[in-house]
Amino acid sequence: MKLARFKANDGVHIGRVEQDSIVDLTAAGFGTSMRALLERANCDFSFLRDAGEVSVPLADVELVAPIDDPQKFLALGMNYKKHADKAKAAGVHVATTQTWFNKQVSCIAGPYAEVDLPRVSERLDFEAELGVVIGRKCRHVKAEDALDVVAGYFVANDVSVRDWQMRSPTFTLGKSFDTHGPIGPWITTADDVPDPQALDIKAWVNGEIRQNSNTSDMIYQIVDQIAYISQVFTLMPGDILITGTPDGTGIESDTYLKVGDKVRVEIGNLGHIENTIVAEAGA
């Protein structure tokens, strides 16, 4: 099942994507909050399979971020083997444990929204990443049980301002500029993703492929990630995790995004997002 948020005449609705159309779940009485819907579902979305009667063509609606108000937006650094090997070869320190950082939730943007080139930097980079949405409240999750707390998956671009990222001991500032968290195009529920560690992950800039890998190349698998961070704090329905990026980002070749560039990220059968780089307003 694919769950999305989209703009309607009276505001943002939630819906179920069915091939080339979207069934309006808000019109069916399921509210407007994706986070509330995830909490209600508790990782079981069977009650939504036949819900809703109002359907509109997908091409006629504007999709927005599938969830815009998570309590947490967490990201894992240096989690693909080839990416880590290239970093080591370049003299970059690569930690021997999971390295997590926050992206502030205010950076979340839609799957096809514009992404700002900040007025304070020209070192803007892209990172294709698999996103995970937590579906139930959990703490101290065992790795063997970790996929049971996952509601679904989405496509993400961990947009990074590299000079700001390196200015402090944590990456948060360089990872949290407004518009620098495009996600979507929808949440594909976990029951439709048999193996999240077997998904092709690709990124293009202006039609040229820059990243081409598979989630099997992760150093720490999703189950290990959830087991690790749930030792620290309670994960809540709607919390989102992005799980690292493969090699091929701009920092590796010292080439950065410019105004007018188009970045497309595609993962397996989860769909794609595509964002155009624009000058920050007032820049």
HELIX and SHEET records of a PDB file:
HELIX    1   1 THR A   26  PHE A   30  3                                   5    
HELIX    2   2 MET A   34  ALA A   41  1                                   8    
HELIX    3   3 SER A   46  LEU A   48  5                                   3    
HELIX    4   4 LEU A   58  ASP A   60  5                                   3    
HELIX    5   5 LYS A   81  ALA A   89  1                                   9    
HELIX    6   6 VAL A  105  CYS A  107  5                                   3    
HELIX    7   7 ALA A  143  VAL A  149  5                                   7    
HELIX    8   8 ARG A  162  GLN A  165  1                                   4    
HELIX    9   9 THR A  172  LYS A  175  1                                   4    
HELIX   10  10 ALA A  190  ASP A  192  5                                   3    
HELIX   11  11 THR A  215  ASP A  217  5                                   3    
HELIX   12  12 ILE A  222  ILE A  229  1                                   8    
HELIX   13  13 GLY A  250  GLU A  252  5                                   3    
SHEET    1   A 5 SER A  55  PRO A  57  0                                        
SHEET    2   A 5 SER A  21  ASP A  24 -1                                        
SHEET    3   A 5 GLY A  11  GLU A  18 -1                                        
SHEET    4   A 5 LYS A   2  ALA A   8 -1                                        
SHEET    5   A 5 LEU A  63  VAL A  64 -1                                        
SHEET    1   B 6 SER A  55  PRO A  57  0                                        
SHEET    2   B 6 SER A  21  ASP A  24 -1                                        
SHEET    3   B 6 GLY A  11  GLU A  18 -1                                        
SHEET    4   B 6 LYS A   2  ALA A   8 -1                                        
SHEET    5   B 6 GLY A 181  THR A 189 -1                                        
SHEET    6   B 6 ILE A 108  ALA A 109  1                                        
SHEET    1   C10 SER A  55  PRO A  57  0                                        
SHEET    2   C10 SER A  21  ASP A  24 -1                                        
SHEET    3   C10 GLY A  11  GLU A  18 -1                                        
SHEET    4   C10 LYS A   2  ALA A   8 -1                                        
SHEET    5   C10 GLY A 181  THR A 189 -1                                        
SHEET    6   C10 VAL A 150  ASN A 157 -1                                        
SHEET    7   C10 ALA A 128  ILE A 134 -1                                        
SHEET    8   C10 ILE A 240  ILE A 242 -1                                        
SHEET    9   C10 PHE A  73  GLY A  77  1                                        
SHEET   10   C10 THR A  99  ASN A 102 -1                                        
SHEET    1   D 5 VAL A 115  LEU A 117  0                                        
SHEET    2   D 5 HIS A 272  ALA A 279  1                                        
SHEET    3   D 5 LYS A 262  ILE A 267 -1                                        
SHEET    4   D 5 ASP A 200  VAL A 205 -1                                        
SHEET    5   D 5 GLU A 208  ASN A 214 -1                                        
SHEET    1   E 2 LEU A 124  ASP A 125  0                                        
SHEET    2   E 2 SER A 160  VAL A 161 -1                                        
END                                                                             
